[in-house]
Amino acid sequence: MSDYSRSLPQQSADFIPAKREQGATRLMFFIAGFATAAWAALVPFAKLNTGVNDGTLGLLLLCLGGGALVAMPLTGVLTTRFGCRAVLITSVFIFSLIMPLLAVIPDSAMLALALLGFGVGIGITDCAMNVQAIIVEKASSKPVMSGFHGFYSIGGIAGAGAMSGMMLLGLSPFSATLIIALLVLLLLLLSIRGLLNYANPAEGPAFALPRGAVLVLGAICFAVFLAEGAVLDWSAVFLTEYRALPDSAGGLGFACFAATMTLGRLTGDRIVARFGRYPVVIVGAVVAASGLALTIFVPFWIFSLIGYALIGIGCANIVPVMFS
């Protein structure tokens, strides 16, 4: 056993970081990206169904982020007490049940509640799968975190492409989302045996306010997540209302973003090793800002798609570098 593996807390005798555990972790990252991208393609339909304006839609979208924000600090406590497996099964099941409803809810208040629940499910899943990923990486003989995050991006491409493809073929948003939800549950079923039935034991308080360098790193990650959230929530609306793409093609912006982010993350370890962390972060920020400007200020849909692609490649390795 390597020194790297010995550093793992020995809280359970049945844990060996085998291919099954790594495969299950990749599947969970894929599921999270898959479901999140499916929602991105639904935003224009949710706006149309409820008849709200852009300002009200923005407030509704805050419910999704608010649900995730409330749930995330609790996830560490939940995984420590119940294990990653139970928490992930519950959270994925919750957002899978809610997903098809997002395509048909006609009332803004009901949509707000549904988005709150969807955000709770996604937020808990996001944190719990990273808890599992950290444990698996610590017990492995080599770094695997970037690869895990790459599967989130692969899931994003698959989710956006599947939703857009099914709707272009004539399926209703509800039917397409129902198929996505069923696929998510099938993938969850395939991953259950590799999900850990415990998490790292608590070695400190369940929650602590960030300070010093942690606060700076958190602020940088927040800025990147804010950009990612803007693409997720608004790219479909922007492309359909301001770049004249049909509603069925609204998911293409997020697909371009996710494609380049996937490429960046799957090659990120080699890029950081060659050029160093700080140059990767600085260049990435400049590229992402350039993509944002191109998307907003050049009034042609093809340049908007290129802009989303630049945002994806620019943001790809900033958060992984911050985590490391």
C-alpha positions as CSV (number, residue, x, y, z in Angstrom):
1,M,0.0,0.0,0.0
2,S,1.4,3.4,-0.9
3,D,1.9,6.3,1.6
4,Y,-0.9,8.1,-0.2
5,S,-3.3,5.3,0.5
6,R,-2.2,5.0,4.2
7,S,-3.2,8.6,4.8
8,L,-6.9,7.6,4.4
9,P,-8.8,7.3,7.7
10,Q,-9.5,3.7,8.4
11,Q,-13.1,4.0,9.4
12,S,-14.4,1.0,7.5
13,A,-12.8,-2.3,6.8
14,D,-14.8,-2.9,3.6
15,F,-13.4,0.0,1.6
16,I,-11.0,-0.6,-1.1
17,P,-10.7,2.2,-3.8
18,A,-11.4,-0.3,-6.6
19,K,-12.6,0.4,-10.1
20,R,-16.2,0.0,-8.9
21,E,-15.9,2.9,-6.5
22,Q,-14.2,5.1,-9.1
23,G,-16.7,4.1,-11.7
24,A,-19.6,4.9,-9.4
25,T,-18.1,8.3,-8.6
26,R,-17.7,9.1,-12.3
27,L,-21.4,8.1,-12.8
28,M,-22.5,10.5,-10.0
29,F,-20.6,13.4,-11.6
30,F,-22.1,12.5,-15.0
31,I,-25.6,12.3,-13.5
32,A,-25.3,15.8,-11.9
33,G,-24.1,17.4,-15.2
34,F,-26.7,15.5,-17.2
35,A,-29.6,16.7,-15.0
36,T,-28.4,20.2,-14.7
37,A,-27.9,20.6,-18.5
38,A,-31.4,19.3,-19.0
39,W,-32.8,22.1,-16.9
40,A,-30.8,24.6,-18.9
41,A,-32.7,23.6,-22.0
42,L,-36.1,23.9,-20.2
43,V,-35.7,27.5,-19.1
44,P,-37.4,29.1,-22.1
45,F,-40.3,26.7,-21.8
46,A,-40.6,27.4,-18.1
47,K,-40.7,31.1,-18.9
48,L,-43.4,30.6,-21.6
49,N,-45.5,28.3,-19.4
50,T,-45.6,30.8,-16.5
51,G,-45.8,34.0,-18.6
52,V,-43.2,35.8,-16.5
53,N,-40.8,38.5,-17.7
54,D,-37.1,38.4,-17.5
55,G,-36.9,40.1,-14.1
56,T,-39.4,37.7,-12.5
57,L,-37.6,34.7,-14.2
58,G,-34.4,35.9,-12.6
59,L,-36.0,35.8,-9.2
60,L,-37.4,32.4,-9.9
61,L,-34.0,31.1,-10.8
62,L,-32.7,32.4,-7.5
63,C,-34.9,29.8,-5.9
64,L,-32.8,27.0,-7.5
65,G,-29.6,28.6,-6.2
66,G,-31.2,29.3,-2.9
67,G,-32.2,25.7,-2.5
68,A,-28.6,24.5,-3.2
69,L,-27.2,27.2,-0.9
70,V,-29.3,26.0,2.0
71,A,-28.6,22.3,1.4
72,M,-24.9,22.4,0.8
73,P,-23.8,23.3,4.4
74,L,-25.9,20.4,5.7
75,T,-24.4,17.8,3.4
76,G,-21.3,17.2,5.4
77,V,-23.4,16.4,8.5
78,L,-25.7,14.1,6.5
79,T,-22.8,12.2,4.8
80,T,-21.0,11.8,8.1
81,R,-24.1,10.4,9.8
82,F,-25.7,8.4,7.0
83,G,-22.9,7.8,4.5
84,C,-22.5,9.0,0.9
85,R,-24.6,6.2,-0.5
86,A,-27.8,7.0,1.4
87,V,-27.5,10.7,0.9
88,L,-26.8,10.4,-2.9
89,I,-29.7,8.0,-3.5
90,T,-32.1,10.3,-1.7
91,S,-30.9,13.5,-3.3
92,V,-30.9,12.1,-6.9
93,F,-34.3,10.6,-6.4
94,I,-35.7,13.9,-5.2
95,F,-34.5,16.0,-8.2
96,S,-35.4,13.2,-10.6
97,L,-39.0,13.3,-9.4
98,I,-39.1,17.1,-9.7
99,M,-37.4,17.4,-13.2
100,P,-40.4,16.5,-15.4
101,L,-42.6,18.9,-13.5
102,L,-40.4,21.8,-14.4
103,A,-41.4,21.4,-18.0
104,V,-45.2,21.9,-17.4
105,I,-45.8,23.9,-14.2
106,P,-48.0,26.9,-15.2
107,D,-47.8,29.0,-12.1
108,S,-44.8,31.0,-11.0
109,A,-45.3,30.3,-7.3
110,M,-45.4,26.6,-7.9
111,L,-42.4,26.8,-10.2
112,A,-40.5,28.6,-7.4
113,L,-41.2,25.8,-5.0
114,A,-40.2,23.2,-7.5
115,L,-37.0,25.0,-8.3
116,L,-36.3,25.2,-4.6
117,G,-36.7,21.5,-4.2
118,F,-34.6,20.8,-7.4
119,G,-31.9,23.1,-6.0
120,V,-31.8,21.2,-2.7
121,G,-31.5,17.9,-4.6
122,I,-28.8,19.1,-6.9
123,G,-26.9,20.9,-4.1
124,I,-26.8,17.9,-1.9
125,T,-25.8,15.7,-4.8
126,D,-23.0,18.1,-5.7
127,C,-21.5,18.1,-2.2
128,A,-22.0,14.4,-1.5
129,M,-20.4,13.3,-4.7
130,N,-17.4,15.5,-4.0
131,V,-17.1,14.0,-0.5
132,Q,-17.0,10.5,-2.1
133,A,-14.5,11.8,-4.7
134,I,-12.2,13.1,-2.1
135,I,-12.2,9.8,-0.2
136,V,-11.7,7.7,-3.3
137,E,-8.8,10.0,-4.5
138,K,-7.1,9.8,-1.1
139,A,-7.2,6.0,-1.2
140,S,-5.9,5.9,-4.8
141,S,-2.4,5.8,-6.0
142,K,-2.8,8.8,-8.3
143,P,-4.8,12.0,-8.6
144,V,-8.3,11.4,-10.2
145,M,-10.2,14.5,-9.2
146,S,-9.9,16.3,-12.5
147,G,-11.2,13.2,-14.3
148,F,-14.2,13.1,-12.0
149,H,-15.0,16.7,-12.7
150,G,-14.5,16.0,-16.4
151,F,-17.4,13.5,-16.2
152,Y,-19.6,16.3,-14.9
153,S,-18.9,18.2,-18.1
154,I,-19.4,15.1,-20.2
155,G,-22.8,14.8,-18.5
156,G,-23.5,18.4,-19.4
157,I,-22.8,17.8,-23.0
158,A,-25.0,14.7,-23.1
159,G,-27.9,16.3,-21.2
160,A,-28.0,19.4,-23.4
161,G,-27.6,17.4,-26.6
162,A,-30.2,14.9,-25.6
163,M,-32.8,17.5,-24.6
164,S,-32.2,19.5,-27.8
165,G,-32.1,16.4,-30.0
166,M,-35.3,15.0,-28.6
167,M,-37.2,18.2,-28.9
168,L,-35.9,18.8,-32.5
169,L,-37.3,15.3,-33.3
170,G,-40.7,16.5,-32.0
171,L,-40.9,15.3,-28.4
172,S,-42.6,17.6,-26.0
173,P,-40.5,19.2,-23.2
174,F,-42.3,17.0,-20.7
175,S,-41.7,13.8,-22.6
176,A,-38.0,14.6,-23.1
177,T,-37.5,15.5,-19.5
178,L,-39.3,12.4,-18.3
179,I,-36.9,10.3,-20.4
180,I,-33.9,12.2,-18.9
181,A,-35.2,11.6,-15.4
182,L,-35.7,7.8,-16.1
183,L,-32.1,7.6,-17.5
184,V,-30.8,9.4,-14.4
185,L,-32.5,6.8,-12.1
186,L,-31.2,4.0,-14.3
187,L,-27.6,5.4,-13.9
188,L,-28.2,5.7,-10.2
189,L,-29.2,2.1,-10.0
190,L,-26.0,1.1,-11.8
191,S,-23.8,3.1,-9.4
192,I,-25.3,2.1,-6.1
193,R,-22.9,-0.8,-5.3
194,G,-19.9,1.5,-5.7
195,L,-21.2,4.3,-3.5
196,L,-19.6,4.5,-0.1
197,N,-21.9,3.7,2.9
198,Y,-19.9,6.1,5.1
199,A,-17.9,9.3,4.8
200,N,-14.8,10.7,6.5
201,P,-15.3,11.0,10.3
202,A,-15.8,14.6,11.5
203,E,-12.5,16.0,12.9
204,G,-13.9,19.4,13.7
205,P,-17.0,21.5,13.8
206,A,-19.7,20.7,11.2
207,F,-19.6,24.2,10.0
208,A,-17.0,27.0,10.3
209,L,-16.7,30.4,8.7
210,P,-14.0,30.7,6.1
211,R,-11.0,32.9,6.9
212,G,-7.8,34.0,5.2
213,A,-6.7,32.1,2.2
214,V,-9.7,29.9,2.3
215,L,-11.9,33.0,1.9
216,V,-9.9,34.2,-1.1
217,L,-10.1,30.8,-2.8
218,G,-13.8,30.7,-2.0
219,A,-14.4,34.1,-3.6
220,I,-12.6,33.0,-6.8
221,C,-14.6,29.8,-7.0
222,F,-17.8,31.8,-6.4
223,A,-17.0,34.1,-9.3
224,V,-16.4,31.1,-11.6
225,F,-19.6,29.3,-10.4
226,L,-21.5,32.6,-11.0
227,A,-20.3,32.6,-14.6
228,E,-21.2,28.9,-15.0
229,G,-24.6,29.5,-13.4
230,A,-25.3,32.4,-15.8
231,V,-24.6,30.2,-18.8
232,L,-26.7,27.4,-17.3
233,D,-29.7,29.6,-16.5
234,W,-29.7,32.2,-19.2
235,S,-28.0,30.9,-22.3
236,A,-31.1,29.2,-23.7
237,V,-33.3,32.4,-23.1
238,F,-30.6,34.6,-24.6
239,L,-30.2,32.5,-27.7
240,T,-33.9,32.2,-28.3
241,E,-35.0,35.7,-27.5
242,Y,-31.9,37.8,-28.6
243,R,-30.3,35.6,-31.2
244,A,-33.5,34.2,-32.9
245,L,-32.7,30.5,-32.5
246,P,-35.8,28.2,-32.1
247,D,-36.7,27.1,-28.6
248,S,-35.7,23.5,-29.5
249,A,-32.1,24.7,-30.1
250,G,-31.8,26.7,-26.9
251,G,-29.6,24.1,-25.3
252,L,-26.8,24.6,-27.9
253,G,-25.2,27.4,-25.9
254,F,-24.8,25.2,-22.8
255,A,-23.6,22.3,-25.0
256,C,-20.8,24.4,-26.5
257,F,-19.9,25.6,-23.0
258,A,-19.9,22.1,-21.6
259,A,-17.9,20.7,-24.6
260,T,-15.0,23.0,-24.2
261,M,-15.1,22.7,-20.4
262,T,-14.8,19.0,-20.8
263,L,-11.9,19.3,-23.1
264,G,-10.2,21.7,-20.7
265,R,-10.7,19.5,-17.6
266,L,-9.7,16.2,-19.3
267,T,-6.4,17.9,-20.3
268,G,-6.1,20.1,-17.3
269,D,-3.6,18.1,-15.3
270,R,-1.1,18.1,-18.1
271,I,-1.6,21.8,-18.8
272,V,-1.1,22.8,-15.2
273,A,2.0,20.6,-15.0
274,R,3.5,22.3,-18.0
275,F,2.6,25.9,-17.4
276,G,1.9,26.2,-13.7
277,R,-1.2,27.0,-11.7
278,Y,-1.1,30.8,-11.8
279,P,-0.7,31.2,-15.6
280,V,-3.5,28.7,-16.1
281,V,-5.8,30.7,-13.8
282,I,-4.9,34.1,-15.3
283,V,-5.1,33.0,-18.9
284,G,-8.3,31.2,-18.2
285,A,-9.9,34.3,-16.7
286,V,-9.0,36.4,-19.7
287,V,-10.3,33.8,-22.1
288,A,-13.6,33.5,-20.2
289,A,-14.0,37.3,-20.0
290,S,-13.4,37.5,-23.8
291,G,-16.0,34.9,-24.5
292,L,-18.5,36.7,-22.3
293,A,-17.9,39.9,-24.2
294,L,-18.2,38.1,-27.6
295,T,-21.5,36.5,-26.6
296,I,-23.0,39.8,-25.4
297,F,-21.8,42.4,-27.9
298,V,-21.6,40.6,-31.3
299,P,-25.2,40.2,-32.5
300,F,-24.9,36.9,-34.4
301,W,-25.9,33.5,-32.9
302,I,-22.8,31.7,-34.2
303,F,-20.5,34.2,-32.4
304,S,-22.6,33.7,-29.3
305,L,-22.0,30.0,-29.5
306,I,-18.2,30.6,-29.9
307,G,-18.4,32.9,-26.9
308,Y,-20.0,30.2,-24.8
309,A,-17.3,27.8,-25.9
310,L,-14.6,30.3,-24.8
311,I,-16.2,30.8,-21.4
312,G,-16.2,27.0,-21.0
313,I,-12.5,26.6,-21.8
314,G,-11.5,29.6,-19.8
315,C,-13.4,28.5,-16.6
316,A,-12.5,24.8,-17.0
317,N,-9.4,24.6,-14.8
318,I,-9.8,27.6,-12.4
319,V,-11.9,25.7,-9.9
320,P,-9.8,22.5,-10.0
321,V,-6.7,24.6,-9.4
322,M,-8.4,26.3,-6.5
323,F,-9.3,22.9,-5.0
324,S,-5.7,21.7,-5.3
